[in-house]
Amino acid sequence: MTVTGAVVLTALLWPTGDDDSGGAGKGGRTGAAREPAAEPTPTKSYALSETPATLPAVRDHTPARGPGWRPAGKGRVVVGDERLAGEARLLAGELRLRYAGKAEPRAGDVHLGLTAKNGKGDEDAANGKDAEAPANGRGGKDGRSAEDDAAHRESYTLTVKDRTVRIAAPTDAGVFYGTRTLKQEVADGRTAPEGVVRDRPAKPRRGFMIDIARKNFSAEWIEDRIRELGDLKYNEIGLHFSDDQAFRIASDSHPEVVSDDHLSKDRVRRIVGLAASRHITVVPEIDSPGHLGAVIGAHPDLQLRDTRGTATPGAVDISKPKSAKIVDELLREYAELFPGAQWHLGADEYQALVRSDPEASYPQLAAAARARLGPDARIQDLATAWLDDRAKTVGPGREVRAWNDGFFRGGVTGVDDRVEVAYWTGKEIGARDPVEYLRDGRKVVNYNDEYLYYVLGQPNDFTYPTGQRIYEQWTPRVIRGTAPVPASYDRQILGGSFAVWCDLAGAQTQEQVARGIRMPLRATAQKLWDEREPTRPWQEFVRLADRVGQPVG
């Protein structure tokens, strides 16, 4: 039976130097007493190592013979580039080792290094060489596609050899993911196996979204999820912080819209900083022009009303310039608070467009559409123009996304090409198949509500998703329902996000939510890191999740 790091003791018989001729050796003495033979010296021979058991699973491992590595009292974490000090200090604290700064590694140490972006990462990792490489990974693509380049930036190698661990990557993010693998390898007193791990993600967007507008989750709960996500190699957390029920982040430009229970800006900065230390981008969402009930509560003059004067829930009147002014002021204010590259603009469920004849129900919107976009324009075109305007407000330096039901078929205008489709459902009026967006060249982030929506209280035929179903049936190409889109569109699918929605906020406590999403989060992490069919049966995956979650030592 092969066991990682197993030791076999082999007795070697050393030559005695005896001569059967009976004569004296050259220069020797006849009849001299023989010296006793040397005692056999035991030597260690190690079994070939096994692939490390981690979550998500590593994509490739080259086995080797050797003792492996375990953290010990005199071990250190050292770096070849001081830009990796944050990753090194975090790992040192987790493994109860000493951070020793920039130094050459010795037996028992962990070395973190940046490699050149020329494909020499494996060689550099094995030899402990560091090359000049941008820590943020903004280098040339060397002929790779955008998706391949993203995977390269987050790739890493982890080498266990000569009782030393070397983690090397083109960027600090890749190094961080290597430290997460090592942390799991040695959890629960285990030994990191000898050999070389070469690993990279399948998808560049690996996200978790939480609806903090409908339910007031504590800052501590959010921070705990960030630590959990970091260990699972997620790189996004979405905060849906504005909706009909509440507005949950302090505002200087419009304090009147903020709910009593909310996060201060200082606390948000702490959350963003913690996320950055785990290479996670916080993706904010102010949903508009629907789901703005909290803003309307403070500005009732913005309420959309039909010809009978009936208020349309959550919807602002987008024919009024003040509606755009307030939303844009909020977007600009939060640009400083959320410095990440992604922003979610919402754009779903604008209730004016669910009427059988929107133009007849809302003549003021129809008139505004024609005035701005021409005589053939409809209300859906005005909503499209609203989305494009908000994308411009966020700015060209950010990647923006909107829910798929904010994109309309036909019309005289279309959503800007840079806006990504956050595909969540095929149940909306005029539902469009994901292939329609992909055929148009759109990039898609998968939020498939069939697998990835955890809706509190399970209203509207929703059921709590299970990790097993995600693990065994879902892939990033399963965007709507249960059927995958053709493989030819795979590169346009940027990744996916598991989402918690709090439609019935009191249905679960935040502790119950954390327990309920534990295995679905792990299953989603596995499929976003490696979309291929898993090799471990589900029950073994569950046992592994329990094991790698144990403390080190």
C-alpha positions, 0 to 999 in steps of 0.5 A, spaced: 500 500 500 502 506 498 502 512 503 504 519 502 511 519 506 511 512 508 518 510 510 521 503 509 528 501 513 533 498 508 539 494 511 545 495 507 551 490 508 557 494 507 564 490 504 569 487 509 575 488 505 576 480 506 581 476 502 580 469 501 587 468 498 590 467 505 596 471 503 598 477 506 596 483 502 601 488 499 604 491 505 600 487 510 602 483 516 601 475 515 597 472 520 594 479 523 588 479 526 582 481 522 578 488 524 570 487 526 566 488 520 562 494 520 555 494 522 549 495 517 547 502 517 539 503 516 537 508 510 530 511 509 527 509 502 520 513 501 514 511 498 512 515 492 507 521 494 500 521 493 496 527 490 494 532 496 487 532 498 485 539 498 478 543 496 478 545 491 482 539 488 489 541 485 489 540 477 496 537 477 501 533 482 508 530 480 509 525 485 516 524 488 519 520 494 521 524 500 519 525 507 514 531 505 513 537 510 510 539 516 510 545 520 515 545 526 517 550 531 523 553 528 520 553 521 520 560 518 516 563 512 521 567 508 520 571 501 524 572 495 520 579 494 518 583 499 511 585 496 509 578 498 510 580 506 502 580 507 501 573 504 507 571 508 505 574 515 498 571 514 501 564 512 506 564 518 500 566 523 496 560 521 502 555 521 505 558 527 511 559 524 516 565 524 516 570 518 523 572 517 522 577 511 527 576 505 531 570 506 534 564 503 530 558 505 533 552 509 530 546 511 523 546 515 522 553 511 516 555 506 519 560 501 514 565 497 517 567 490 514 571 484 516 568 477 517 571 470 511 571 466 515 567 461 513 560 462 519 558 467 515 558 473 516 551 474 523 551 474 524 557 478 519 554 483 524 548 484 530 552 484 527 558 489 529 563 484 525 570 483 524 574 477 522 581 476 514 580 475 508 585 477 505 583 483 498 585 480 499 581 474 498 586 469 503 584 464 503 582 457 499 576 454 505 572 451 500 570 445 494 568 450 487 569 450 484 574 455 481 568 459 488 564 459 491 570 461 487 571 467 488 563 469 495 564 468 495 570 473 492 566 478 496 560 477 502 557 482 507 552 483 508 548 490 514 544 490 516 540 496 523 538 496 529 537 501 524 538 507 522 545 504 516 548 501 517 553 495 511 557 492 512 560 486 507 564 481 507 570 476 503 574 481 501 575 489 494 572 488 497 566 485 502 565 491 496 566 495 492 560 492 499 556 493 499 558 501 491 556 501 493 549 498 499 548 503 494 550 509 489 545 507 495 540 506 497 540 513 491 541 516 489 536 522 496 534 523 497 532 516 504 532 512 504 536 505 506 530 500 513 531 496 513 533 489 510 539 485 503 541 484 501 545 478 495 549 479 490 554 476 483 556 476 478 554 470 474 561 471 477 568 472 470 570 476 469 565 482 464 569 486 459 569 492 453 574 493 450 576 499 443 580 500 445 585 506 439 590 504 433 585 506 437 582 512 442 586 516 448 581 516 453 583 521 460 586 519 463 580 523 459 575 519 461 578 513 468 578 515 468 571 517 465 569 510 471 573 507 476 568 510 472 562 508 472 564 501 479 566 501 481 559 503 476 556 498 480 560 492 474 565 491 476 572 488 469 576 489 464 577 494 458 581 492 454 586 496 447 587 494 446 593 499 440 597 496 433 595 495 426 596 497 427 594 504 433 598 506 439 601 504 445 599 508 451 603 507 452 610 510 452 616 505 454 623 505 451 625 499 444 622 501 444 620 508 436 621 508 436 614 504 440 610 509 437 605 514 437 605 521 441 599 521 447 600 516 454 599 516 459 605 517 464 607 511 469 605 516 467 598 517 466 597 510 473 600 509 475 594 514 471 589 510 474 591 503 481 591 506 480 584 509 477 582 502 483 585 499 488 581 503 485 575 501 485 577 494 477 578 493 474 584 490 468 586 493 463 588 488 457 593 490 450 593 487 446 599 487 440 596 483 436 601 479 431 603 476 427 598 480 428 595 487 429 602 489 424 602 495 429 605 500 430 611 496 423 612 494 421 612 501 426 618 502 424 621 495 417 620 494 416 624 488 421 619 484 415 614 485 413 611 478 406 612 477 401 609 472 395 613 469 391 611 475 396 614 479 397 607 482 405 607 485 409 601 481 413 598 487 420 599 487 420 603 481 423 610 480 420 614 474 426 615 469 423 620 465 425 625 471 432 627 471 432 627 479 432 620 479 438 619 475 441 625 479 440 621 485 443 614 483 449 617 480 451 621 486 451 615 490 455 611 485 460 616 484 460 617 492 461 609 493 467 609 487 472 611 493 469 606 498 469 600 493 476 601 489 475 594 485 475 593 478 467 590 478 461 593 479 454 591 479 448 595 476 442 591 477 437 593 472 432 587 473 425 587 474 423 594 472 416 593 474 413 598 468 416 593 463 411 587 466 405 591 464 401 588 458 402 595 454 407 599 458 406 605 453 399 605 455 400 605 462 406 610 463 405 615 457 410 619 461 415 614 460 413 613 453 414 620 451 421 621 454 423 615 450 421 618 444 424 625 445 430 622 447 431 616 442 426 617 436 419 616 434 420 609 434 423 608 441 419 604 447 420 604 454 424 598 454 429 603 450 429 608 455 431 603 460 436 601 456 439 608 456 438 608 463 443 602 464 448 605 459 448 612 463 449 608 469 455 604 466 458 611 464 457 614 471 461 608 474 467 609 468 470 606 463 476 603 468 471 598 471 468 592 469 460 592 469 455 587 469 447 587 470 442 582 471 440 578 464 432 581 464 435 588 464 437 586 456 431 587 451 430 583 445 429 588 439 428 596 440 432 602 437 438 601 442 442 596 445 446 595 452 453 598 451 458 592 449 462 592 455 456 591 460 457 583 462 450 579 463 449 576 470 444 571 468 440 568 473 433 566 471 429 564 464 423 565 468 422 573 466 417 575 461 420 575 454 425 570 457 431 569 453 436 563 452 443 564 454 445 563 447 442 569 445 447 573 449 453 569 447 451 569 440 451 576 440 458 576 443 456 578 450 460 575 456 456 572 461 457 571 469 453 565 471 448 566 477 443 560 475 437 560 480 436 553 479 443 551 482 446 557 485 440 561 489 439 560 496 433 564 497 431 565 505 424 562 506 424 558 499 418 563 496 416 562 489 418 555 488 425 556 490 428 550 494 435 551 498 440 548 493 444 542 496 452 542 495 451 535 492 447 537 486 452 542 484 457 538 485 454 532 481 450 536 476 452 543 475 458 546 471 459 554 469 456 552 462 449 550 465 447 557 465 439 556 465 435 550 468 439 544 467 442 544 460 449 546 458 450 551 453 455 549 447 462 548 449 464 553 443 461 559 448 466 557 454 471 562 453 465 567 454 463 565 460 467 568 465 465 564 471 459 564 476 457 566 483 453 563 489 448 568 491 444 568 498 437 572 497 433 574 503 426 575 501 423 572 507 429 575 512 426 572 518 426 565 515 433 563 518 438 567 522 445 569 520 448 563 523 443 558 520 445 561 513 452 560 514 451 552 516 446 552 510 451 555 505 457 551 507 457 545 502 454 549 496 459 554 497 465 548 497 461 545 491 461 551 487 468 553 489 470 546 486 466 547 479 469 554 478 476 552 479 476 545 475 469 544 471 471 537 469 467 531 473 470 531 480 474 524 481 472 524 489 465 521 490 460 526 494 461 523 501 468 523 500 468 530 498 464 532 505 469 528 509 475 532 506 471 538 507 471 537 514 478 535 514 481 541 511 477 545 515 480 543 522 486 547 525 493 546 523 497 541 527 
